Amino acid sequence: MTPILRGSALTRSYGPTLALRGVDVELSPGEILAVTGPSGCGKSTLLHCLSGILTPDSGAVHYRDADLTTRSEADRSKLRRTEFGVLFQYGQLVPELTAAENVALPLLLAGTGRRAAREAATSWLDRFGVADCADQRPGTMSGGQQQRCAVARALVTEPAVLFADEPTGSLDTVTGETVLTEIVRTARERGMAVLLVTHDARVAGYADRELVLLDGAADPSGLGIGIGS
Ligand SMILES: Nc1ncnc2c1ncn2[C@@H]1O[C@H](COP(=O)(O)OP(=O)(O)OP(=O)(O)O)[C@@H](O)[C@H]1O
């Protein structure tokens, strides 16, 4: 299958720290790729480069036929709003908005009407078992409820690629499994590709493939933590 996302020979430094040193990665529609490796090996930096949050120092990131590294920040940001979903360990919901308003926000920014956005938000909250929280602000919700809203918000635009950085790191095991099962279901149903950064073998076990990083490069031993281990 033709990859939907491809990173080629990616390098990225922070001052003297070489965080990525020539990483190649491909992701096909519907595929779930776990990026694993020890703390500081460059997992988040790779996610940020592939999602256009960061520009690599060298190398290219192709989304379909477009090289993101040659696009403006405005273009990349539009792509993140429309084609990509981004999910972090702590959902980073907007504290002033209710759960439903948080989930509807990406649709409103993309030009969807209020009513349709609200309906879609309610349906995604329901899918993650937090429809009861629709009118609550994040401050009155548990961490698990907030993170389930954050997942709903990341998926509401039906992105072609979901970038998830330790998405269940703040959740208890059962809630984490519910969230991962839903992410996998969405990937399979809609052909959404998922880049899943994790240091947790159980989480990596949900992926189809694993890319193990070591000191900013693919680990030559290729020994993963999740799949078949
Ligand atoms: N903003 C930054 N400024 C300076 N150095 C950074 C910055 N972000 C990351 N680094 C460094 O780059 C390297 C890779 O960091 P990165 O966060 O990508 O690793 P990681 O594998 O995601 O780590 P973890 O599993 O601990 O989250 C590390 O040495 C880190 O200290």
The ligand as a MOL file (V3000), in Angstrom:
LIG
                    3D

  0  0  0     0  0            999 V3000
M  V30 BEGIN CTAB
M  V30 COUNTS 31 33 0 0 0
M  V30 BEGIN ATOM
M  V30 1 N 12.9310 21.6530 23.7460 0
M  V30 2 C 14.0730 20.9910 23.9580 0
M  V30 3 N 15.2180 21.6560 24.2480 0
M  V30 4 C 16.3840 20.9940 24.4320 0
M  V30 5 N 16.5220 19.6640 24.3580 0
M  V30 6 C 15.4190 18.9410 24.0810 0
M  V30 7 C 14.1400 19.5650 23.8740 0
M  V30 8 N 13.2300 18.6020 23.6030 0
M  V30 9 C 13.9010 17.4240 23.6570 0
M  V30 10 N 15.2140 17.6280 23.9410 0
M  V30 11 C 16.2530 16.5990 24.0430 0
M  V30 12 O 16.2350 15.8400 22.8390 0
M  V30 13 C 16.3820 14.4500 23.1090 0
M  V30 14 C 15.1750 13.7100 22.5930 0
M  V30 15 O 14.0240 14.1340 23.3500 0
M  V30 16 P 12.5600 13.5500 23.0830 0
M  V30 17 O 11.6400 14.2840 23.9880 0
M  V30 18 O 12.2990 13.5490 21.6380 0
M  V30 19 O 12.7590 12.0340 23.5790 0
M  V30 20 P 11.6590 10.9620 24.0170 0
M  V30 21 O 12.1670 9.6490 23.5240 0
M  V30 22 O 10.3260 11.3900 23.5670 0
M  V30 23 O 11.7700 11.0380 25.6020 0
M  V30 24 P 10.6850 10.6410 26.7390 0
M  V30 25 O 10.3660 9.1760 26.5480 0
M  V30 26 O 11.4240 10.8980 28.0110 0
M  V30 27 O 9.5060 11.5480 26.5510 0
M  V30 28 C 16.5990 14.3350 24.6140 0
M  V30 29 O 17.9880 14.3220 24.8610 0
M  V30 30 C 15.9720 15.6010 25.1510 0
M  V30 31 O 16.5850 15.9970 26.3660 0
M  V30 END ATOM
M  V30 BEGIN BOND
M  V30 1 1 1 2
M  V30 2 1 2 3
M  V30 3 2 2 7
M  V30 4 2 3 4
M  V30 5 1 4 5
M  V30 6 2 5 6
M  V30 7 1 6 7
M  V30 8 1 6 10
M  V30 9 1 7 8
M  V30 10 2 8 9
M  V30 11 1 9 10
M  V30 12 1 10 11
M  V30 13 1 11 12
M  V30 14 1 11 30
M  V30 15 1 12 13
M  V30 16 1 13 14
M  V30 17 1 13 28
M  V30 18 1 14 15
M  V30 19 1 15 16
M  V30 20 2 16 17
M  V30 21 1 16 18
M  V30 22 1 16 19
M  V30 23 1 19 20
M  V30 24 2 20 21
M  V30 25 1 20 22
M  V30 26 1 20 23
M  V30 27 1 23 24
M  V30 28 2 24 25
M  V30 29 1 24 26
M  V30 30 1 24 27
M  V30 31 1 28 29
M  V30 32 1 28 30
M  V30 33 1 30 31
M  V30 END BOND
M  V30 END CTAB
M  END
